[in-house]
Amino acid sequence: MVAGSIASAHGREDSPVKLEIDDLSIGYGGQTILDNVNLSIREHEIFGIIGPANAGKTSFLKALNRMDMFNSSMQVDGTIRFNGRDIKALRNVYALRSRIGVVFPLPVGLPLTVYDNVAMAPRLAGTTKKAELDVIVERCLTRAALWDEVKDRLKSLGSLLSGGQQQRLTIARALSQNPELLMLDEFSIAVDPVTTMRIEDVLKELRNEITIILVTNLVQQARRLADRTAFFLGGECVEVGPTEQLFQGDVKDQRTRDYIAGRFG
């Protein structure tokens, strides 16, 4: 992997390291999907990951959240440190997941009301008073730019919302955990352009509170949002560096320049 410097676009070069990935390799049934990845992701940055299909981007996110525990064919080697601690050494994996929110490409709505979709995680964490839950639900829906649209429909099923609203509901549900890290895997695949821009505005605000990893198939989205960007190709992290630097053509690998220019992918 080509090492990249820490981005200074938003003044985060001095922030503590939130995630440190050393020699990470991922395989399924003996077939290597991602090989020898080394990255550091700092607090309060949006870290973009771009690359074509089957580059290993989603598998990378799964490894960060220990989702390999649910897939016996998935092998994860190397070291992932979250807040300086090796996640494989953590006894309580569910406590780790409570600090890492995940938003998948398609909205995954629970068969619950809008209110209960957001209130579920706080309830599981021990919050039972309705007044406290009301505050959490309103805050998370507001942060996800959804409150004004659903405040009169909180008792309706979340599955009855539009696709863009369901995706924002998924973000609100992830935020209800008070995560330190939010990972988004191509969130805009099933979302219209207007809603995409609204969610992007939300992410720009959230970067002041949490760390965000943004996997996107839209290279210009990475340019709009990410402090730094990594380019994955063929199971390799080809290059990582300050986003604007990469997009201005200051790259170490011609494949990075070609992908950003749209010559393949």
Backbone as CSV, one residue per row, in Angstrom:
resi,resn,N_x,N_y,N_z,CA_x,CA_y,CA_z,C_x,C_y,C_z
1,MET,0.833,-1.192,0.000,0.000,0.000,0.000,0.864,1.237,0.000
2,VAL,0.416,2.252,-0.704,1.126,3.525,-0.712,0.656,4.345,0.467
3,ALA,1.529,4.743,1.334,1.128,5.490,2.519,0.712,6.881,2.124
4,GLY,-0.298,7.421,2.856,-0.767,8.768,2.560,-0.623,9.654,3.772
5,SER,-0.441,10.931,3.526,-0.342,11.872,4.628,-1.718,12.220,5.149
6,ILE,-1.782,12.757,6.351,-3.038,13.126,6.955,-3.535,14.419,6.344
7,ALA,-4.825,14.447,6.012,-5.381,15.623,5.349,-5.417,16.804,6.285
8,SER,-5.221,17.981,5.702,-5.296,19.198,6.496,-6.463,20.075,6.086
9,ALA,-7.328,19.546,5.172,-8.407,20.365,4.627,-9.324,20.899,5.711
10,HIS,-9.526,20.124,6.764,-10.406,20.566,7.825,-9.680,20.611,9.173
11,GLY,-8.368,20.724,9.136,-7.606,20.913,10.357,-7.576,19.715,11.270
12,ARG,-7.623,18.483,10.708,-7.686,17.294,11.539,-6.372,16.531,11.579
13,GLU,-5.308,17.124,11.077,-4.043,16.404,11.035,-3.472,16.140,12.423
14,ASP,-3.921,16.906,13.427,-3.438,16.704,14.788,-4.423,15.920,15.650
15,SER,-5.531,15.469,15.073,-6.530,14.726,15.845,-6.004,13.346,16.207
16,PRO,-6.468,12.796,17.324,-6.046,11.437,17.700,-6.517,10.418,16.666
17,VAL,-5.793,9.317,16.588,-6.175,8.237,15.683,-7.362,7.491,16.290
18,LYS,-8.419,7.359,15.519,-9.605,6.615,15.960,-9.489,5.144,15.572
19,LEU,-9.035,4.888,14.339,-8.883,3.525,13.837,-7.489,3.355,13.248
20,GLU,-6.829,2.283,13.613,-5.532,1.962,13.043,-5.581,0.540,12.496
21,ILE,-5.338,0.397,11.209,-5.424,-0.892,10.537,-4.041,-1.294,10.072
22,ASP,-3.564,-2.448,10.534,-2.216,-2.925,10.191,-2.299,-4.284,9.521
23,ASP,-1.753,-4.358,8.308,-1.619,-5.629,7.583,-2.931,-6.404,7.517
24,LEU,-4.016,-5.723,7.226,-5.331,-6.357,7.192,-5.534,-7.108,5.883
25,SER,-5.864,-8.379,6.001,-6.212,-9.204,4.846,-7.537,-9.901,5.131
26,ILE,-8.371,-10.001,4.105,-9.701,-10.596,4.248,-9.901,-11.603,3.132
27,GLY,-10.426,-12.764,3.484,-10.708,-13.783,2.485,-12.006,-14.497,2.775
28,TYR,-12.514,-15.157,1.770,-13.733,-15.973,1.907,-13.436,-17.349,1.316
29,GLY,-13.531,-18.357,2.149,-13.289,-19.710,1.674,-11.927,-19.898,1.045
30,GLY,-10.939,-19.189,1.551,-9.586,-19.325,1.044,-9.237,-18.385,-0.090
31,GLN,-10.223,-17.647,-0.619,-9.963,-16.687,-1.691,-9.770,-15.298,-1.099
32,THR,-8.628,-14.689,-1.365,-8.318,-13.380,-0.813,-9.121,-12.293,-1.510
33,ILE,-9.799,-11.469,-0.717,-10.611,-10.368,-1.235,-9.896,-9.034,-1.040
34,LEU,-9.178,-8.916,0.063,-8.451,-7.686,0.384,-7.134,-8.096,1.007
35,ASP,-6.045,-7.478,0.565,-4.731,-7.965,0.973,-3.841,-6.842,1.490
36,ASN,-3.353,-7.020,2.717,-2.292,-6.185,3.289,-2.628,-4.694,3.269
37,VAL,-3.734,-4.338,3.902,-4.159,-2.936,3.980,-3.624,-2.310,5.257
38,ASN,-3.045,-1.119,5.131,-2.541,-0.371,6.277,-3.076,1.055,6.195
39,LEU,-3.873,1.428,7.187,-4.512,2.745,7.185,-4.631,3.273,8.608
40,SER,-4.633,4.589,8.740,-4.999,5.244,9.994,-6.112,6.241,9.698
41,ILE,-7.143,6.213,10.516,-8.283,7.115,10.355,-8.423,7.909,11.645
42,ARG,-8.454,9.224,11.521,-8.435,10.084,12.700,-9.823,10.537,13.124
43,GLU,-9.906,10.979,14.356,-11.174,11.469,14.892,-11.667,12.678,14.096
44,HIS,-12.977,12.728,13.916,-13.646,13.881,13.311,-13.201,14.158,11.883
45,GLU,-12.848,13.092,11.170,-12.636,13.266,9.742,-13.645,12.395,8.995
46,ILE,-13.959,12.817,7.779,-14.686,11.948,6.869,-13.644,11.288,5.986
47,PHE,-13.583,9.975,6.092,-12.599,9.202,5.347,-13.317,8.497,4.214
48,GLY,-13.010,8.853,2.971,-13.673,8.266,1.821,-12.944,7.046,1.300
49,ILE,-13.722,6.090,0.799,-13.158,4.917,0.135,-13.853,4.772,-1.213
50,ILE,-13.082,4.829,-2.285,-13.618,4.694,-3.630,-12.989,3.488,-4.307
51,GLY,-13.618,3.055,-5.380,-13.098,1.928,-6.136,-14.235,1.191,-6.807
52,PRO,-13.946,0.411,-7.834,-14.987,-0.316,-8.560,-15.568,-1.451,-7.732
53,ALA,-16.580,-2.099,-8.276,-17.183,-3.251,-7.607,-16.138,-4.344,-7.400
54,ASN,-16.328,-5.101,-6.318,-15.452,-6.231,-5.986,-14.027,-5.801,-5.658
55,ALA,-13.879,-4.571,-5.172,-12.551,-4.102,-4.770,-12.243,-4.415,-3.315
56,GLY,-13.256,-4.868,-2.559,-13.052,-5.201,-1.150,-13.548,-4.139,-0.188
57,LYS,-14.266,-3.140,-0.681,-14.670,-2.006,0.165,-15.664,-2.428,1.253
58,THR,-16.706,-3.175,0.869,-17.701,-3.599,1.853,-17.112,-4.587,2.845
59,SER,-16.270,-5.486,2.370,-15.609,-6.435,3.281,-14.766,-5.702,4.307
60,PHE,-14.142,-4.614,3.893,-13.357,-3.794,4.806,-14.236,-3.277,5.942
61,LEU,-15.416,-2.749,5.619,-16.327,-2.254,6.654,-16.785,-3.390,7.570
62,LYS,-17.070,-4.531,6.994,-17.516,-5.673,7.800,-16.454,-6.081,8.812
63,ALA,-15.203,-6.039,8.405,-14.120,-6.408,9.318,-14.023,-5.419,10.471
64,LEU,-14.240,-4.126,10.198,-14.150,-3.118,11.252,-15.215,-3.313,12.318
65,ASN,-16.354,-3.894,11.928,-17.462,-4.072,12.864,-17.597,-5.516,13.341
66,ARG,-16.578,-6.337,13.083,-16.543,-7.747,13.489,-17.716,-8.550,12.939
67,MET,-18.164,-8.202,11.751,-19.254,-8.962,11.144,-18.805,-10.329,10.665
68,ASP,-17.491,-10.570,10.677,-16.996,-11.897,10.328,-17.498,-12.949,11.304
69,MET,-17.933,-12.511,12.476,-18.466,-13.452,13.459,-19.724,-14.145,12.955
70,PHE,-20.414,-13.522,11.996,-21.655,-14.081,11.464,-21.440,-14.853,10.167
71,ASN,-20.191,-14.938,9.708,-19.901,-15.607,8.443,-18.695,-16.509,8.635
72,SER,-18.952,-17.800,8.742,-17.872,-18.746,9.047,-16.849,-18.854,7.922
73,SER,-17.226,-18.433,6.709,-16.282,-18.529,5.588,-15.395,-17.302,5.467
74,MET,-15.639,-16.271,6.290,-14.881,-15.020,6.204,-13.687,-15.082,7.154
75,GLN,-12.500,-14.932,6.596,-11.275,-14.940,7.408,-10.679,-13.530,7.431
76,VAL,-10.377,-13.065,8.626,-9.803,-11.734,8.799,-8.467,-11.869,9.522
77,ASP,-7.401,-11.436,8.871,-6.066,-11.463,9.465,-5.526,-10.043,9.552
78,GLY,-4.607,-9.836,10.493,-4.069,-8.504,10.709,-4.654,-7.904,11.977
79,THR,-4.391,-6.624,12.178,-4.795,-5.962,13.414,-5.626,-4.722,13.120
80,ILE,-6.737,-4.609,13.836,-7.583,-3.416,13.774,-7.686,-2.869,15.193
81,ARG,-7.223,-1.652,15.393,-7.302,-1.024,16.714,-8.330,0.104,16.674
82,PHE,-9.264,0.044,17.593,-10.284,1.076,17.750,-10.037,1.765,19.082
83,ASN,-9.727,3.056,19.031,-9.305,3.782,20.238,-8.121,3.113,20.909
84,GLY,-7.219,2.586,20.083,-5.993,1.994,20.603,-6.105,0.561,21.060
85,ARG,-7.285,-0.037,20.986,-7.476,-1.412,21.468,-7.757,-2.350,20.304
86,ASP,-7.098,-3.491,20.323,-7.299,-4.510,19.301,-8.720,-5.049,19.413
87,ILE,-9.513,-4.899,18.338,-10.920,-5.297,18.448,-11.077,-6.813,18.606
88,LYS,-10.084,-7.588,18.188,-10.181,-9.037,18.384,-10.003,-9.421,19.846
89,ALA,-9.398,-8.529,20.626,-9.162,-8.816,22.044,-10.324,-8.373,22.925
90,LEU,-11.292,-7.670,22.340,-12.431,-7.191,23.117,-13.376,-8.350,23.415
91,ARG,-13.712,-8.519,24.674,-14.599,-9.613,25.051,-16.048,-9.342,24.654
92,ASN,-16.450,-8.090,24.751,-17.839,-7.728,24.468,-17.923,-7.090,23.081
93,VAL,-18.166,-7.912,22.081,-18.245,-7.409,20.712,-19.462,-6.506,20.541
94,TYR,-20.521,-6.791,21.278,-21.739,-5.985,21.142,-21.512,-4.567,21.669
95,ALA,-20.656,-4.427,22.660,-20.305,-3.088,23.138,-19.534,-2.332,22.058
96,LEU,-18.678,-3.041,21.308,-17.971,-2.416,20.191,-18.970,-1.935,19.149
97,ARG,-19.922,-2.791,18.795,-20.890,-2.436,17.759,-21.787,-1.285,18.189
98,SER,-22.000,-1.128,19.486,-22.826,-0.015,19.946,-22.125,1.324,19.732
99,ARG,-20.819,1.273,19.512,-20.049,2.508,19.289,-19.781,2.754,17.812
100,ILE,-20.236,1.810,16.977,-20.022,1.924,15.530,-21.364,1.783,14.824
101,GLY,-21.856,2.864,14.242,-23.098,2.808,13.483,-22.813,2.467,12.030
102,VAL,-23.715,1.706,11.407,-23.534,1.283,10.021,-24.793,1.594,9.228
103,VAL,-24.609,2.176,8.046,-25.712,2.439,7.125,-25.391,1.733,5.818
104,PHE,-26.274,0.834,5.408,-26.037,0.007,4.231,-26.589,0.666,2.962
105,PRO,-26.266,0.100,1.788,-26.693,0.733,0.532,-28.197,0.898,0.411
106,LEU,-28.958,-0.103,0.828,-30.413,-0.030,0.759,-30.959,0.145,2.162
107,PRO,-32.013,0.958,2.332,-32.586,1.161,3.662,-33.020,-0.160,4.277
108,VAL,-32.604,-0.401,5.497,-33.001,-1.608,6.219,-33.937,-1.179,7.337
109,GLY,-35.201,-0.998,7.001,-36.175,-0.566,7.995,-36.653,-1.729,8.835
110,LEU,-36.746,-1.514,10.118,-37.308,-2.531,10.995,-38.822,-2.469,10.913
111,PRO,-39.528,-3.577,11.123,-40.995,-3.578,11.052,-41.602,-2.917,12.294
112,LEU,-41.246,-1.654,12.482,-41.658,-0.892,13.661,-42.106,0.492,13.215
113,THR,-42.677,1.235,14.142,-43.037,2.613,13.842,-41.775,3.458,13.665
114,VAL,-41.951,4.646,13.104,-40.821,5.567,12.970,-40.191,5.799,14.338
115,TYR,-41.029,6.043,15.331,-40.548,6.319,16.695,-39.744,5.122,17.217
116,ASP,-40.309,3.936,17.092,-39.666,2.760,17.679,-38.391,2.365,16.942
117,ASN,-38.299,2.686,15.648,-37.056,2.436,14.924,-35.900,3.157,15.600
118,VAL,-36.150,4.396,16.012,-35.084,5.206,16.606,-34.921,4.909,18.090
119,ALA,-36.013,4.574,18.756,-35.978,4.373,20.212,-35.461,2.999,20.613
120,MET,-35.356,2.077,19.668,-35.012,0.707,20.024,-33.650,0.611,20.714
121,ALA,-32.605,1.201,20.113,-31.258,1.100,20.693,-31.187,1.734,22.085
122,PRO,-31.743,2.947,22.281,-31.722,3.512,23.636,-32.463,2.636,24.640
123,ARG,-33.557,2.031,24.219,-34.282,1.129,25.123,-33.422,-0.064,25.511
124,LEU,-32.749,-0.639,24.517,-31.878,-1.782,24.811,-30.740,-1.389,25.737
125,ALA,-30.355,-0.109,25.674,-29.269,0.387,26.532,-29.755,0.762,27.922
126,GLY,-31.074,0.669,28.147,-31.599,0.903,29.486,-32.439,2.144,29.676
127,THR,-32.645,2.928,28.615,-33.476,4.125,28.730,-34.939,3.721,28.581
128,THR,-35.735,3.958,29.608,-37.132,3.524,29.582,-38.128,4.675,29.731
129,LYS,-37.691,5.812,30.254,-38.615,6.927,30.456,-38.983,7.554,29.119
130,LYS,-40.297,7.712,28.916,-40.772,8.226,27.640,-40.236,9.630,27.346
131,ALA,-40.146,10.457,28.367,-39.668,11.819,28.152,-38.240,11.815,27.624
132,GLU,-37.422,10.927,28.156,-36.039,10.831,27.688,-35.983,10.272,26.276
133,LEU,-36.810,9.265,26.007,-36.844,8.692,24.661,-37.340,9.712,23.643
134,ASP,-38.315,10.513,24.048,-38.833,11.550,23.147,-37.723,12.504,22.715
135,VAL,-36.891,12.888,23.668,-35.786,13.805,23.370,-34.803,13.153,22.407
136,ILE,-34.472,11.880,22.657,-33.517,11.171,21.803,-34.055,11.031,20.390
137,VAL,-35.331,10.632,20.278,-35.936,10.422,18.962,-35.949,11.727,18.169
138,GLU,-36.371,12.811,18.800,-36.413,14.083,18.088,-35.008,14.533,17.693
139,ARG,-34.049,14.378,18.589,-32.688,14.810,18.288,-32.111,14.022,17.119
140,CYS,-32.287,12.713,17.115,-31.696,11.887,16.058,-32.391,12.113,14.719
141,LEU,-33.700,12.264,14.741,-34.417,12.537,13.491,-34.060,13.919,12.955
142,THR,-33.825,14.864,13.856,-33.411,16.198,13.427,-32.020,16.146,12.823
143,ARG,-31.114,15.427,13.462,-29.744,15.324,12.947,-29.715,14.618,11.595
144,ALA,-30.694,13.760,11.346,-30.773,13.053,10.072,-31.626,13.812,9.056
145,ALA,-31.976,15.068,9.357,-32.756,15.922,8.452,-34.096,15.296,8.091
146,LEU,-34.746,14.681,9.085,-36.007,13.982,8.826,-37.145,14.430,9.734
147,TRP,-36.819,15.086,10.840,-37.824,15.407,11.847,-39.016,16.167,11.279
148,ASP,-38.783,17.211,10.526,-39.874,18.044,10.020,-40.822,17.252,9.128
149,GLU,-40.318,16.212,8.485,-41.146,15.436,7.558,-41.951,14.345,8.263
150,VAL,-41.521,13.912,9.436,-42.187,12.762,10.070,-42.714,13.053,11.471
151,LYS,-42.568,14.274,11.968,-42.955,14.551,13.358,-44.428,14.297,13.623
152,ASP,-45.245,14.318,12.578,-46.669,14.016,12.735,-47.001,12.590,12.324
153,ARG,-45.960,11.800,12.058,-46.174,10.410,11.597,-45.341,9.434,12.415
154,LEU,-45.020,9.789,13.625,-44.121,8.963,14.429,-44.705,7.589,14.749
155,LYS,-46.034,7.481,14.743,-46.673,6.193,15.052,-46.939,5.370,13.802
156,SER,-46.564,5.895,12.638,-46.712,5.148,11.392,-45.521,4.216,11.193
157,LEU,-45.719,3.168,10.425,-44.632,2.237,10.148,-43.534,2.932,9.352
158,GLY,-42.298,2.688,9.737,-41.183,3.260,9.006,-41.127,2.781,7.567
159,SER,-41.643,1.573,7.326,-41.625,1.003,5.976,-42.549,1.730,5.016
160,LEU,-43.418,2.605,5.531,-44.332,3.358,4.680,-43.718,4.666,4.189
161,LEU,-42.546,5.002,4.699,-41.864,6.206,4.247,-41.298,6.001,2.848
162,SER,-40.972,7.083,2.178,-40.325,6.977,0.863,-38.926,6.390,1.033
163,GLY,-38.323,5.983,-0.100,-36.992,5.387,-0.022,-35.974,6.315,0.599
164,GLY,-35.999,7.600,0.198,-35.061,8.559,0.765,-35.301,8.798,2.237
165,GLN,-36.560,8.823,2.634,-36.883,8.998,4.050,-36.455,7.779,4.846
166,GLN,-36.628,6.583,4.287,-36.202,5.375,4.992,-34.685,5.354,5.180
167,GLN,-33.957,5.854,4.185,-32.502,5.886,4.338,-32.109,6.853,5.449
168,ARG,-32.772,7.994,5.521,-32.484,8.935,6.605,-32.935,8.380,7.948
169,LEU,-34.006,7.578,7.947,-34.424,6.913,9.182,-33.348,5.925,9.637
170,THR,-32.728,5.253,8.680,-31.628,4.343,9.015,-30.471,5.103,9.651
171,ILE,-30.179,6.288,9.135,-29.120,7.112,9.725,-29.518,7.547,11.132
172,ALA,-30.779,7.959,11.311,-31.247,8.364,12.647,-31.133,7.201,13.621
173,ARG,-31.469,5.999,13.159,-31.373,4.822,14.028,-29.925,4.550,14.403
174,ALA,-29.011,4.715,13.446,-27.592,4.523,13.752,-27.110,5.564,14.751
175,LEU,-27.584,6.798,14.620,-27.162,7.874,15.520,-27.733,7.702,16.919
176,SER,-28.830,6.960,17.038,-29.454,6.780,18.359,-28.564,5.986,19.308
177,GLN,-27.537,5.324,18.774,-26.584,4.597,19.608,-25.516,5.517,20.198
178,ASN,-25.531,6.790,19.784,-24.435,7.705,20.125,-23.098,7.116,19.688
179,PRO,-22.966,6.755,18.408,-21.723,6.108,17.958,-20.557,7.081,17.918
180,GLU,-19.374,6.527,18.048,-18.158,7.313,17.851,-17.721,7.273,16.387
181,LEU,-18.169,6.230,15.698,-17.812,6.017,14.298,-19.075,5.671,13.532
182,LEU,-19.270,6.336,12.396,-20.402,6.050,11.518,-19.850,5.604,10.176
183,MET,-20.264,4.421,9.721,-19.804,3.877,8.450,-20.979,3.824,7.484
184,LEU,-20.800,4.397,6.303,-21.845,4.407,5.290,-21.348,3.707,4.043
185,ASP,-22.113,2.708,3.593,-21.724,1.905,2.442,-22.622,2.260,1.264
186,GLU,-22.155,3.182,0.418,-22.872,3.585,-0.787,-24.333,3.922,-0.471
187,PHE,-24.524,4.845,0.474,-25.858,5.165,0.973,-26.777,5.749,-0.095
188,SER,-26.213,6.293,-1.163,-27.040,7.018,-2.133,-27.472,6.176,-3.324
189,ILE,-27.217,4.873,-3.306,-27.584,4.012,-4.430,-29.080,4.108,-4.740
190,ALA,-29.920,4.050,-3.696,-31.367,4.024,-3.898,-32.030,5.338,-3.492
191,VAL,-31.262,6.411,-3.503,-31.764,7.701,-3.031,-31.706,8.717,-4.161
192,ASP,-32.719,9.545,-4.274,-32.756,10.553,-5.331,-31.707,11.640,-5.069
193,PRO,-31.337,12.398,-6.110,-30.262,13.398,-5.957,-30.536,14.450,-4.895
194,VAL,-31.792,14.893,-4.764,-32.102,15.918,-3.762,-31.878,15.374,-2.356
195,THR,-32.356,14.150,-2.106,-32.165,13.540,-0.789,-30.689,13.263,-0.539
196,THR,-29.976,12.859,-1.583,-28.537,12.629,-1.447,-27.832,13.879,-0.939
197,MET,-28.164,15.027,-1.521,-27.531,16.270,-1.097,-27.911,16.619,0.338
198,ARG,-29.153,16.311,0.737,-29.566,16.578,2.124,-28.758,15.711,3.088
199,ILE,-28.564,14.452,2.727,-27.783,13.574,3.597,-26.328,14.029,3.635
200,GLU,-25.806,14.482,2.510,-24.436,14.993,2.502,-24.292,16.187,3.437
201,ASP,-25.286,17.062,3.460,-25.244,18.196,4.392,-25.230,17.714,5.837
202,VAL,-26.006,16.654,6.104,-26.019,16.067,7.454,-24.632,15.558,7.828
203,LEU,-23.979,14.873,6.899,-22.664,14.308,7.178,-21.629,15.398,7.437
204,LYS,-21.722,16.502,6.710,-20.800,17.613,6.931,-20.928,18.151,8.350
205,GLU,-22.155,18.185,8.872,-22.355,18.655,10.243,-21.885,17.622,11.258
206,LEU,-22.135,16.338,10.951,-21.787,15.279,11.897,-20.281,15.118,12.066
207,ARG,-19.490,15.518,11.064,-18.037,15.351,11.175,-17.474,16.120,12.365
208,ASN,-18.202,17.091,12.886,-17.741,17.818,14.061,-17.943,17.029,15.344
209,GLU,-18.739,15.949,15.265,-19.062,15.169,16.459,-18.476,13.764,16.424
210,ILE,-18.435,13.150,15.235,-18.017,11.755,15.143,-17.089,11.570,13.945
211,THR,-16.493,10.393,13.872,-15.683,10.002,12.727,-16.576,9.282,11.730
212,ILE,-16.359,9.530,10.439,-17.207,8.941,9.403,-16.337,8.256,8.363
213,ILE,-16.708,7.025,8.020,-16.106,6.334,6.886,-17.165,6.247,5.804
214,LEU,-16.851,6.773,4.636,-17.806,6.850,3.543,-17.312,6.029,2.360
215,VAL,-17.943,4.875,2.147,-17.691,4.095,0.939,-18.662,4.588,-0.123
216,THR,-18.148,5.009,-1.263,-19.018,5.550,-2.299,-18.544,5.136,-3.680
217,ASN,-19.524,4.874,-4.553,-19.209,4.597,-5.950,-19.261,5.869,-6.781
218,LEU,-19.484,7.003,-6.123,-19.540,8.299,-6.794,-18.293,9.087,-6.410
219,VAL,-17.332,9.164,-7.321,-16.063,9.788,-6.966,-16.243,11.268,-6.622
220,GLN,-17.187,11.937,-7.250,-17.393,13.345,-6.939,-18.007,13.526,-5.550
221,GLN,-18.729,12.516,-5.076,-19.247,12.574,-3.717,-18.093,12.526,-2.714
222,ALA,-17.126,11.683,-2.989,-15.932,11.648,-2.138,-15.237,12.997,-2.157
223,ARG,-15.168,13.607,-3.327,-14.505,14.910,-3.424,-15.252,15.967,-2.608
224,ARG,-16.578,15.913,-2.612,-17.367,16.904,-1.867,-17.241,16.728,-0.361
225,LEU,-17.073,15.495,0.098,-17.231,15.220,1.523,-15.942,14.833,2.255
226,ALA,-15.092,14.065,1.615,-14.016,13.398,2.359,-12.809,14.300,2.596
227,ASP,-12.273,14.240,3.794,-10.998,14.892,4.106,-9.855,14.153,3.421
228,ARG,-9.882,12.846,3.547,-8.916,11.991,2.845,-9.684,10.884,2.147
229,THR,-9.064,10.332,1.112,-9.712,9.275,0.341,-8.715,8.159,0.046
230,ALA,-9.209,6.924,0.170,-8.427,5.748,-0.205,-9.030,5.146,-1.468
231,PHE,-8.173,4.680,-2.346,-8.609,4.037,-3.581,-8.320,2.548,-3.496
232,PHE,-9.393,1.734,-3.535,-9.269,0.285,-3.496,-9.463,-0.256,-4.914
233,LEU,-8.635,-1.227,-5.285,-8.741,-1.846,-6.600,-8.191,-3.262,-6.533
234,GLY,-9.005,-4.217,-6.964,-8.551,-5.599,-7.036,-8.043,-6.156,-5.732
235,GLY,-8.683,-5.761,-4.627,-8.274,-6.274,-3.329,-7.069,-5.581,-2.723
236,GLU,-6.694,-4.456,-3.286,-5.526,-3.714,-2.810,-5.914,-2.273,-2.500
237,CYS,-5.347,-1.714,-1.449,-5.465,-0.278,-1.225,-4.330,0.361,-2.016
238,VAL,-4.680,0.856,-3.198,-3.662,1.354,-4.124,-3.027,2.632,-3.606
239,GLU,-3.875,3.510,-3.058,-3.366,4.827,-2.664,-4.325,5.469,-1.675
240,VAL,-3.763,6.291,-0.793,-4.571,7.068,0.137,-3.895,8.415,0.347
241,GLY,-4.707,9.462,0.366,-4.142,10.789,0.558,-5.216,11.838,0.705
242,PRO,-4.837,13.080,0.935,-5.813,14.165,1.005,-6.665,14.190,-0.267
243,THR,-7.958,14.280,-0.093,-8.871,14.118,-1.223,-8.598,15.101,-2.352
244,GLU,-8.494,16.372,-2.034,-8.320,17.357,-3.088,-7.001,17.152,-3.819
245,GLN,-6.009,16.681,-3.085,-4.719,16.400,-3.713,-4.871,15.313,-4.774
246,LEU,-5.618,14.253,-4.434,-5.816,13.174,-5.390,-6.584,13.656,-6.611
247,PHE,-7.617,14.464,-6.370,-8.456,14.903,-7.473,-7.776,15.949,-8.349
248,GLN,-6.767,16.576,-7.827,-5.996,17.518,-8.640,-4.884,16.820,-9.425
249,GLY,-4.826,15.497,-9.286,-3.874,14.725,-10.066,-2.554,14.463,-9.390
250,ASP,-2.412,14.881,-8.126,-1.171,14.648,-7.392,-1.225,13.252,-6.779
251,VAL,-0.984,12.233,-7.604,-1.110,10.837,-7.183,0.209,10.112,-7.418
252,LYS,0.322,8.979,-6.774,1.542,8.182,-6.895,1.358,7.000,-7.848
253,ASP,0.098,6.714,-8.187,-0.189,5.547,-9.017,-1.097,5.967,-10.170
254,GLN,-0.722,5.628,-11.381,-1.500,6.020,-12.558,-2.919,5.456,-12.510
255,ARG,-3.105,4.303,-11.858,-4.445,3.711,-11.764,-5.388,4.614,-10.991
256,THR,-4.881,5.306,-9.986,-5.704,6.244,-9.236,-6.184,7.362,-10.146
257,ARG,-5.267,7.933,-10.906,-5.618,9.023,-11.825,-6.654,8.543,-12.853
258,ASP,-6.457,7.344,-13.378,-7.365,6.822,-14.390,-8.759,6.595,-13.825
259,TYR,-8.838,6.061,-12.604,-10.150,5.798,-12.013,-10.890,7.095,-11.728
260,ILE,-10.206,8.049,-11.138,-10.845,9.336,-10.825,-11.294,10.033,-12.091
261,ALA,-10.552,9.855,-13.171,-10.905,10.482,-14.444,-12.014,9.737,-15.170
262,GLY,-12.428,8.580,-14.629,-13.514,7.819,-15.239,-13.089,6.948,-16.407
263,ARG,-11.815,6.624,-16.493,-11.340,5.818,-17.611,-11.656,4.329,-17.435
264,PHE,-11.995,3.935,-16.208,-12.495,2.573,-15.967,-13.292,2.607,-14.673
265,GLY,-13.985,1.498,-14.386,-14.736,1.421,-13.146,-16.195,1.222,-13.350
